[in-house]
Amino acid sequence: MAPRSPAQAAQTRQRIIEATSALLTEGGPEALSTRAICAAAGVQPPTIYRLFGDKQGLIDAVAAHGMEVYLAGRPEPDTDADPIEALRLGWDEHVGFGLANAALYVVVFGTPRSHRPSPTARATVAPLAARIHNIAQAGKLRVSEHLAVEMVFASGCGTVLTLLATPEDERDLTLSDAAREAVLAAITVGTPRPIQPGIASTAIALRAMLDTTDALTSEESALMRAWLTRIAQTG
């Protein structure tokens, strides 16, 4: 059989990546058996090993492709923006990406890999470090840049993975805001945007004390708890 040209190899590589991406989206990481990938892409197993080294190399390529597509659709960062607000925006974008690309996110950020983190996960650290550096240059960083990067990265990934592990109709998206502001308060000086006390915190306190009273019937208590939960989430 005549050797394939570089262009043909590139086309085959891209076809395998796209087929694997589709399997990942439809069936999650469990769908990525070598047999299923080969059937979807119309290739034999040796082709995967020749083009990607091994199955993990293919998964890394799929993750990199997914991240490239995501980054291509993002607007250019505003270099004049307040650096803390820029970090807030980066956090929100990261969480949004994770919730919109659950299977890919779990592969990149939620799969343990001994002493060999995902190349795509590593690649996301560089823009985060740049945003942290801008905060440091503005004189607003409370801890070392390295520690700040580690804290934001760990908190952001943990937030997304926690939300993904929760049924979609039960997710409390205020978790992301709360976690973001907590880590910002820990790493920056000045006055990060706080979670204001008020009706929401009052509702939370009252909800926590409902079990201490017998003034309500069980039906009334359940209804009150539902109302207080709604107020806490929107107040």
C-alpha positions in Angstrom: 0.0 0.0 0.0 1.4 3.4 -1.0 2.2 5.7 1.9 -0.3 8.4 2.5 0.6 12.0 1.7 0.8 14.5 4.6 -2.4 16.1 3.4 -4.2 12.7 3.5 -2.8 12.0 6.9 -4.0 15.4 8.1 -7.5 14.7 6.7 -7.7 11.3 8.4 -6.5 12.8 11.6 -9.2 15.5 11.6 -11.8 12.9 10.7 -10.9 10.8 13.7 -10.9 13.8 16.0 -14.3 14.9 14.8 -15.7 11.4 15.1 -14.3 11.0 18.6 -15.7 14.4 19.6 -19.2 13.4 18.5 -18.9 10.1 20.4 -17.8 12.1 23.5 -20.7 14.6 23.2 -23.3 11.9 22.7 -22.1 9.2 25.1 -19.6 10.7 27.4 -16.1 9.3 28.2 -17.5 5.8 28.5 -18.3 5.9 24.8 -14.7 6.2 23.7 -13.7 2.6 23.2 -11.2 2.0 20.5 -13.7 -0.1 18.6 -16.3 2.6 18.6 -13.9 5.3 17.5 -12.6 3.2 14.7 -16.1 2.4 13.5 -17.2 6.0 13.6 -14.1 7.3 11.8 -13.9 4.4 9.3 -10.3 3.5 10.3 -8.4 0.6 11.8 -6.7 0.7 15.3 -3.2 1.0 13.9 -4.2 4.3 12.3 -5.0 5.7 15.7 -1.6 4.6 17.1 0.2 5.9 14.0 -1.4 9.4 14.2 -1.8 9.9 17.9 0.6 7.5 19.6 -2.1 5.9 21.8 -5.7 6.4 22.8 -4.8 9.0 25.4 -3.0 10.9 22.7 -6.2 10.9 20.7 -8.3 12.1 23.7 -5.7 14.9 24.3 -6.1 15.9 20.6 -9.9 15.9 20.9 -9.7 18.1 24.0 -7.3 20.5 22.3 -9.6 20.7 19.3 -12.6 21.5 21.5 -10.8 24.2 23.4 -9.6 25.8 20.1 -13.2 25.9 18.9 -14.3 27.5 22.1 -11.4 30.1 22.2 -12.0 31.0 18.6 -15.5 32.2 19.5 -14.4 34.4 22.4 -14.1 38.1 22.0 -10.7 39.7 22.3 -10.0 40.7 26.0 -10.3 44.3 26.9 -6.7 45.3 27.8 -8.0 48.5 29.5 -10.4 46.6 31.8 -9.9 46.6 35.5 -7.8 43.5 36.2 -10.0 42.1 38.9 -13.1 42.5 36.7 -11.1 40.8 33.9 -10.5 37.8 36.2 -14.2 37.7 37.1 -15.0 37.6 33.4 -12.5 34.8 32.9 -14.0 32.8 35.7 -17.5 33.2 34.3 -16.4 32.2 30.8 -14.6 29.1 32.2 -17.8 28.0 34.1 -19.9 28.7 31.1 -17.6 26.6 28.9 -17.7 23.7 31.4 -21.5 23.7 31.7 -21.9 23.9 27.9 -19.4 21.1 27.2 -19.8 18.8 30.1 -18.2 15.6 28.7 -15.2 17.4 27.3 -14.7 19.3 30.5 -14.7 16.1 32.6 -12.1 14.6 30.2 -9.9 17.7 30.4 -10.3 18.7 34.1 -11.9 15.9 35.9 -10.0 12.8 35.0 -7.1 12.0 37.4 -3.7 11.6 35.6 -0.7 10.7 37.7 2.1 13.2 37.2 0.9 14.0 33.7 -1.8 16.6 33.6 -3.9 17.1 30.5 -2.0 19.4 28.0 -5.2 21.3 27.4 -5.7 21.9 31.2 -2.1 23.1 31.3 -2.7 25.4 28.4 -5.6 27.2 30.2 -3.2 28.1 33.0 -1.2 30.6 30.8 -4.1 33.1 30.3 -5.1 32.7 33.9 -1.5 33.5 35.0 -1.5 36.6 32.7 -4.7 37.9 34.4 -3.2 37.3 37.8 0.0 39.1 36.8 -2.0 42.1 35.7 -3.6 42.2 39.2 -0.2 42.0 40.8 1.1 44.8 38.6 -1.9 46.9 39.7 -0.8 46.4 43.3 -4.0 44.5 44.2 -2.7 41.0 44.8 -2.6 39.7 48.4 -0.7 36.5 47.9 2.0 35.3 45.5 1.1 35.0 41.8 1.8 31.2 41.9 -0.5 30.7 44.8 -3.2 32.9 43.3 -3.1 30.9 40.1 -3.4 27.6 42.0 -6.2 28.9 44.1 -8.3 30.2 41.2 -7.7 27.2 39.1 -8.6 24.7 41.8 -11.7 26.7 42.9 -12.9 27.2 39.4 -12.5 23.5 38.4 -14.1 22.3 41.6 -17.0 24.6 41.1 -17.7 23.4 37.6 -17.3 19.7 38.5 -19.6 20.1 41.5 -22.3 21.7 39.2 -21.9 19.0 36.6 -22.3 16.3 39.3 -25.7 17.9 40.2 -28.8 17.2 38.2 -29.3 20.1 35.9 -32.7 21.1 37.3 -31.2 21.1 40.9 -28.1 23.2 40.1 -27.8 26.4 42.1 -25.7 28.6 39.8 -25.2 31.1 42.6 -22.5 28.6 43.8 -20.3 30.0 41.0 -20.7 33.6 42.1 -20.1 32.8 45.8 -17.0 30.7 45.0 -15.6 33.3 42.7 -16.1 36.2 45.2 -14.6 34.0 48.1 -11.4 33.3 46.2 -11.2 36.9 45.0 -11.5 38.1 48.6 -8.7 35.7 49.6 -6.2 36.7 46.9 -6.8 40.4 46.3 -6.7 43.6 48.3 -9.2 46.4 48.0 -12.9 45.8 48.0 -14.0 42.9 45.8 -17.6 43.0 45.0 -19.2 41.4 48.0 -22.3 39.3 48.3 -24.5 41.9 50.0 -26.3 41.0 53.2 -30.0 41.6 53.1 -33.2 39.7 52.2 -31.2 36.7 50.8 -29.2 36.2 53.9 -32.3 36.6 56.1 -34.1 34.0 54.0 -31.1 31.6 54.3 -31.1 32.0 58.1 -34.9 31.5 58.4 -34.8 28.5 56.2 -32.0 27.0 58.4 -34.2 27.5 61.5 -37.5 26.0 60.1 -36.9 22.7 61.7 -36.7 24.3 65.2 -40.4 25.3 65.2 -43.6 23.4 65.3 -45.7 26.4 64.4 -46.2 25.1 60.9 -47.7 21.9 59.5 -45.4 19.8 57.4 -47.1 21.0 54.3 -46.8 24.7 55.3 -43.1 24.1 56.3 -42.4 22.6 52.9 -44.1 25.5 51.1 -42.2 28.0 53.3 -38.9 26.3 52.6 -39.6 26.5 48.8 -40.4 30.2 49.1 -37.3 30.9 51.2 -35.1 29.0 48.8 -36.4 31.1 45.9 -35.8 34.3 47.8 -32.3 33.2 48.8 -31.4 32.5 45.2 -32.8 35.7 43.7 -32.6 38.2 46.5 
